[in-house]
């Protein structure tokens, strides 16, 4: 579902059995917590995907197909933030998203714990109705916050934590809670930007008279986080892997130019 991962090579019968055991435990836990229908216990088949921080599976059950992400217990705040972001976008009723169905964790005696997020599985194509994607995103951006810029919790853009503490000034928010933390992380990796102070000053000056509406943003809207359901005559857009916050709608549009610009129809 996220193009940051690719279909993994199957590691043999033993790996398949370990994955099946893990998935069965996750599905049973979700059913036990009344998050999925009981028939979801019956695992018919699965395919495995990998990313740097997660194991990801497309699974087929008697209750239908799901997309499951799992990692260690320490990763659960990432999944919780993803769930809350998806639900926030879903509540706007403007654009389709891969709905979160179950969030939880499992732990067996003598084994490290596992956190998981179960999502609606939607078959996706790379291209579809880009015009509607632009229209529907614009409609989502009309959903705003009276609290200013930020979000209810930390979200992650990829693996980068986003400081979403509420701020009434967009310039302050963007400089202090978006740009400056990135400079700090670069320095921690030994990459020193000599003009850091100047860059922040200029950015603050550029935004000093810019106080946009605090719109609900996807937060990580590059081409790998949008797809199109090809099952209908005009395939409709679907968003996933968000890092939501309320901010300047132009921040979402700027992200669409990362790694290649969205088509002109968008």
C-alpha positions as CSV (number, residue, x, y, z in Angstrom):
1,X,0.0,0.0,0.0
2,X,3.0,2.3,0.6
3,X,5.4,2.3,-2.3
4,X,8.3,2.7,0.1
5,X,8.1,-1.1,0.4
6,X,8.2,-3.8,-2.2
7,X,6.9,-7.4,-2.3
8,X,9.4,-9.5,-0.3
9,X,10.8,-12.8,-1.5
10,X,9.2,-15.6,0.5
11,X,11.7,-17.0,2.9
12,X,10.6,-20.6,2.8
13,X,8.1,-22.8,4.6
14,X,9.3,-21.9,8.1
15,X,9.0,-18.2,7.5
16,X,5.5,-18.7,6.0
17,X,4.4,-20.6,9.1
18,X,5.8,-18.0,11.4
19,X,4.0,-15.3,9.5
20,X,0.8,-17.3,9.5
21,X,1.0,-17.8,13.3
22,X,1.6,-14.1,13.8
23,X,-1.3,-13.1,11.6
24,X,-3.6,-15.6,13.2
25,X,-2.8,-14.2,16.6
26,X,-3.4,-10.7,15.4
27,X,-6.8,-11.6,13.8
28,X,-7.8,-13.5,16.9
29,X,-6.9,-10.5,19.1
30,X,-8.9,-8.2,16.9
31,X,-12.0,-10.5,17.0
32,X,-11.7,-11.0,20.7
33,X,-11.8,-7.2,21.2
34,X,-14.9,-7.1,18.9
35,X,-13.0,-5.0,16.3
36,X,-13.6,-7.6,13.5
37,X,-16.3,-10.1,12.7
38,X,-15.7,-13.6,14.1
39,X,-15.2,-15.0,10.6
40,X,-12.0,-13.0,10.3
41,X,-10.3,-15.7,12.4
42,X,-10.3,-17.9,9.4
43,X,-7.2,-17.0,7.5
44,X,-7.3,-18.2,3.9
45,X,-4.1,-16.8,2.6
46,X,-1.7,-13.8,2.7
47,X,1.1,-12.1,0.9
48,X,3.9,-10.3,2.7
49,X,5.5,-6.9,2.1
50,X,8.3,-5.1,4.0
51,X,9.3,-1.6,4.9
52,X,12.2,-0.5,7.1
53,X,10.2,-0.3,10.4
54,X,7.2,-2.6,9.7
55,X,6.0,-5.9,8.4
56,X,3.0,-5.6,6.2
57,X,0.6,-8.2,4.9
58,X,-2.4,-8.4,2.6
59,X,-4.6,-11.1,4.1
60,X,-7.6,-13.0,2.9
61,X,-10.1,-14.2,5.5
62,X,-13.7,-15.5,5.5
63,X,-14.7,-12.0,6.5
64,X,-12.9,-10.4,3.5
65,X,-9.5,-9.0,2.8
66,X,-7.5,-6.7,5.1
67,X,-4.1,-4.9,5.1
68,X,-2.2,-5.5,8.3
69,X,0.8,-3.5,9.5
70,X,2.8,-4.7,12.5
71,X,6.0,-3.9,14.4
72,X,7.3,-4.0,17.9
73,X,5.4,-2.6,20.9
74,X,7.4,0.6,20.8
75,X,6.0,1.4,17.4
76,X,2.4,1.5,18.6
77,X,2.2,5.3,18.9
78,X,3.0,5.5,15.1
79,X,0.0,3.2,14.4
80,X,-2.2,5.2,16.8
81,X,-1.3,8.4,15.1
82,X,-2.0,6.9,11.7
83,X,-5.4,5.6,12.8
84,X,-6.4,9.0,14.2
85,X,-5.2,10.8,11.1
86,X,-7.2,8.4,8.9
87,X,-10.3,8.9,11.0
88,X,-10.0,12.7,10.9
89,X,-9.9,12.6,7.1
90,X,-12.7,10.0,7.0
91,X,-14.9,12.3,9.1
92,X,-14.8,15.0,6.5
93,X,-16.7,12.7,4.0
94,X,-14.8,14.4,1.2
95,X,-12.3,11.8,-0.2
96,X,-11.9,8.0,0.2
97,X,-9.3,6.7,2.6
98,X,-8.2,3.2,3.6
99,X,-10.3,2.9,6.7
100,X,-8.6,1.8,10.0
101,X,-10.5,-1.2,11.4
102,X,-8.4,-2.4,14.4
103,X,-5.5,-1.2,16.5
104,X,-3.9,-3.3,19.2
105,X,-1.0,-5.4,20.4
106,X,-0.3,-9.0,21.3
107,X,2.3,-10.6,23.5
108,X,3.1,-14.3,24.1
109,X,5.0,-15.6,27.0
110,X,8.7,-15.5,26.3
111,X,8.2,-13.6,23.0
112,X,8.6,-9.9,22.3
113,X,5.3,-8.0,21.9
114,X,3.8,-6.9,18.6
115,X,1.7,-3.9,17.8
116,X,-0.6,-3.9,14.9
117,X,-2.9,-1.8,12.7
118,X,-5.5,-3.5,10.5
119,X,-6.8,-1.5,7.5
120,X,-9.5,-1.9,4.9
121,X,-7.9,-3.5,1.9
122,X,-8.6,-1.6,-1.4
123,X,-7.0,-2.8,-4.7
124,X,-5.2,0.3,-6.0
125,X,-3.8,1.5,-9.3
126,X,-1.2,4.3,-9.8
127,X,-3.4,6.5,-12.0
128,X,-7.0,7.3,-12.2
129,X,-9.3,10.3,-11.9
130,X,-6.7,12.9,-11.0
131,X,-9.2,15.8,-11.5
132,X,-11.5,14.4,-8.8
133,X,-8.5,13.9,-6.6
134,X,-7.8,17.6,-6.7
135,X,-11.4,18.6,-6.2
136,X,-11.9,16.2,-3.3
137,X,-8.6,17.3,-1.6
138,X,-9.7,20.9,-1.9
139,X,-13.0,20.0,-0.2
140,X,-11.1,18.3,2.6
141,X,-9.1,21.4,3.1
142,X,-12.3,23.3,3.9
143,X,-12.5,21.4,7.1
144,X,-10.7,23.7,9.6
145,X,-9.7,24.0,13.3
146,X,-10.6,26.9,15.6
147,X,-7.6,26.0,17.8
148,X,-5.1,27.1,15.2
149,X,-2.3,25.1,13.7
150,X,-1.4,21.6,15.0
151,X,-3.1,18.3,15.9
152,X,-4.2,16.3,18.9
153,X,-1.1,14.1,18.9
154,X,2.3,13.7,17.4
155,X,2.2,12.3,13.9
156,X,5.0,10.9,11.8
157,X,5.9,12.0,8.3
158,X,7.7,8.8,7.3
159,X,9.8,8.2,10.4
160,X,10.1,11.9,11.3
161,X,8.1,12.9,14.3
162,X,6.0,16.1,13.8
163,X,5.6,18.5,16.7
164,X,1.9,19.3,16.5
165,X,1.4,21.4,19.7
166,X,-1.3,24.0,19.0
167,X,0.0,27.3,17.8
168,X,-2.1,30.4,16.8
169,X,0.6,31.8,14.5
170,X,1.4,30.0,11.2
171,X,4.9,31.5,10.8
172,X,5.9,30.5,14.3
173,X,4.4,27.0,13.8
174,X,6.2,26.4,10.5
175,X,9.6,27.7,11.6
176,X,9.7,26.4,15.1
177,X,7.7,23.1,14.7
178,X,8.6,22.1,11.2
179,X,11.8,23.7,9.9
180,X,14.0,24.0,13.0
181,X,13.5,20.4,14.2
182,X,14.8,19.2,10.8
183,X,17.9,21.3,11.2
184,X,18.4,19.8,14.7
185,X,18.1,16.3,13.3
186,X,20.6,17.0,10.5
187,X,23.1,18.3,13.1
188,X,22.6,15.2,15.2
189,X,23.6,13.2,12.0
190,X,26.7,15.4,11.6
191,X,25.3,17.6,8.8
192,X,25.7,21.2,9.8
193,X,23.9,23.9,7.8
194,X,26.1,27.0,8.2
195,X,23.2,29.4,7.3
196,X,20.7,27.8,9.6
197,X,19.9,30.9,11.6
198,X,19.7,33.0,8.5
199,X,17.4,30.5,6.8
200,X,15.0,30.5,9.8
201,X,15.0,34.3,10.0
202,X,14.2,34.6,6.3
203,X,11.5,32.0,6.5
204,X,9.9,33.7,9.5
205,X,10.0,37.0,7.6
206,X,8.4,35.5,4.5
207,X,5.6,34.1,6.6
208,X,5.2,37.1,8.9
209,X,2.0,38.4,7.1
210,X,0.7,35.0,6.1
211,X,-2.0,33.7,8.4
212,X,-3.8,31.1,6.3
213,X,-6.9,29.1,7.3
214,X,-6.0,26.1,9.5
215,X,-7.0,23.4,7.1
216,X,-7.0,19.6,7.7
217,X,-3.9,18.3,5.9
218,X,-2.9,14.8,4.8
219,X,0.6,15.9,5.8
220,X,2.6,13.5,3.7
221,X,0.9,13.7,0.3
222,X,3.5,12.5,-2.2
223,X,2.7,10.2,-5.1
224,X,3.3,7.1,-3.0
225,X,0.5,7.9,-0.6
226,X,-2.4,8.2,-3.1
227,X,-3.9,5.5,-5.3
228,X,-7.0,4.9,-7.4
229,X,-9.5,2.1,-7.0
230,X,-9.8,0.6,-10.5
231,X,-13.0,-1.3,-9.9
232,X,-15.3,1.4,-11.1
233,X,-15.5,2.9,-14.6
234,X,-13.8,6.1,-13.5
235,X,-11.4,5.0,-10.8
236,X,-11.7,7.2,-7.7
237,X,-8.8,8.5,-5.5
238,X,-7.9,6.9,-2.2
239,X,-5.5,8.4,0.4
240,X,-3.4,6.4,2.9
241,X,-0.3,6.7,5.2
242,X,-1.2,10.2,6.4
243,X,0.6,12.5,8.9
244,X,-2.3,14.8,9.6
245,X,-2.3,18.2,11.2
246,X,-4.1,21.5,10.7
247,X,-2.1,24.0,8.6
248,X,-1.7,25.9,5.4
249,X,-3.4,23.9,2.6
250,X,-0.4,24.9,0.4
251,X,1.8,22.6,2.5
252,X,-0.1,19.6,1.1
253,X,0.2,21.0,-2.5
254,X,3.9,21.5,-2.0
255,X,4.3,17.9,-0.9
256,X,2.6,16.8,-4.2
257,X,5.7,18.1,-6.0
258,X,8.1,15.9,-4.1
259,X,9.5,13.0,-6.1
260,X,7.7,14.2,-9.2
261,X,4.7,16.5,-9.5
262,X,1.1,15.2,-9.6
263,X,-0.5,15.4,-13.1
264,X,-1.8,18.7,-14.4
265,X,-5.4,17.6,-14.0
266,X,-4.9,17.4,-10.3
